[in-house]
Amino acid sequence: MKALTQPELLEWLHESRPSRLQLLYGWADRVRKEWVGDAVHLRGLIEISSHCARQCMYCGLRAANKQLTRYRMEREEILNCALEAEQLGYGTVVMQAGEDGEIKADWMAEIVHWIKRETRLAVTLSLGERSQDEFKMWRQAGADRYLLRFETSDKKLFRAIHPSRYEVGSDRIELLRTLKALGYEAGGGVMVGIPGQTFESLAGDILTFRTLNLDMIGIGPFIPHAGTPLGSGALKPLIENGEQAPNSEEMVYKMIALTRITCPEANIPSTTALATINRTEGRKLGLKAGANVVMPNLTPMKYRSLYEIYPAKACIEESASDCNQCLRGQIHSLGRFAGRGEGGRGTVEVPLLSRVEAGLQLVQLAQ
């Protein structure tokens, strides 16, 4: 497949004609079908802690947000969520948190080991920047994937919105290389429309996805949070050259489509953030633009609204069962099917045959 160049990416990112965009989405959808098939993988999300030591300028979990009620799930609560994920037919559980120092490496390793021993689930962790020893311990315990979003590949903008906890600044790009070297399927991702983000930055993000050869790529809109410097307007990163990229729904779909074309084997979710800005059609339109993953929420209801990375998050009042039924209905309406396996990178899963279809195939084979 011919790789898109930066000028070609920029041309598509600036495109606004509906007829041309439909060509782009159709192209991405064909690439998706060829490389990863019609399965939509359901990853059960467990938001295990809202504590965070970081001061990221866009995230409602930032340590300086004193308006947020913090929580940390107990071991048994997490394990019960994992069992529910398997009962609902999901292939993966995703344990996500702020950068919480009280989530000790051995405690997390024990949970990962239990899930791998007692279920058929793949395990994805998304616990922020941790040491190589911690990454290694969790991998040895059985963790399959690690998700570490970098939000922008623009180094100057990254430094402006991600104050470092340590004297040495963050390098999430290098950490993703470390994760891949340890044998994880590694995932990154970006926000679209961050104040200070240009069209050139977005094109650079897509090229970075390809350079890193990422296994999972998350793309969602920047949604302002009033309790953060970026959301309140207290921090306004300047653009020296270029044009501010919008945090629009359309721009997210363009980014998903171009990422699918550029990284055809990757797992790409249609995110909850998309469902937040378009409650009725956001996830479906993301799937039609090239995505092949959705992440139904398994977090216990008493914690849902407290994991406020951005405001008014979709589906926080839906039970896990209702969310499951809703997402499966959306997937079916697109003529696609819910995956049942782990859904690793490049997996092409075929739908389960009905008894009638299976019987017909057996008859045909016998003849």
Secondary structure, DSSP 8 states (H G I E B T S, - for coil): -----HHHHHHHHH---HHHHHHHHHHHHHHHHHHH-SEEEEEEEEEEE-------TT-TT-TT-TTS---B--HHHHHHHHHHHHHTT-SEEEEEESS-TTS-HHHHHHHHHHHHHHS--EEEEE--S--HHHHHHHHHHT--EEE---B-S-HHHHHHHS--SSSS---HHHHHHHHHHTT-EEEEEEEES-TT-BHHHHHHHHHHHHHHT-SEEEEEE----TTSHHHHTS-----SSS-B----HHHHHHHHHHHHHHSTTSB-B--HHHHHHSTTTHHHHHHHTT--EE--B-S-HHHHTT--SSSS-TTTTS-HHHHHHHHHHHHHHTT-EE--S---TT--------HHHHHHHHHHHH-
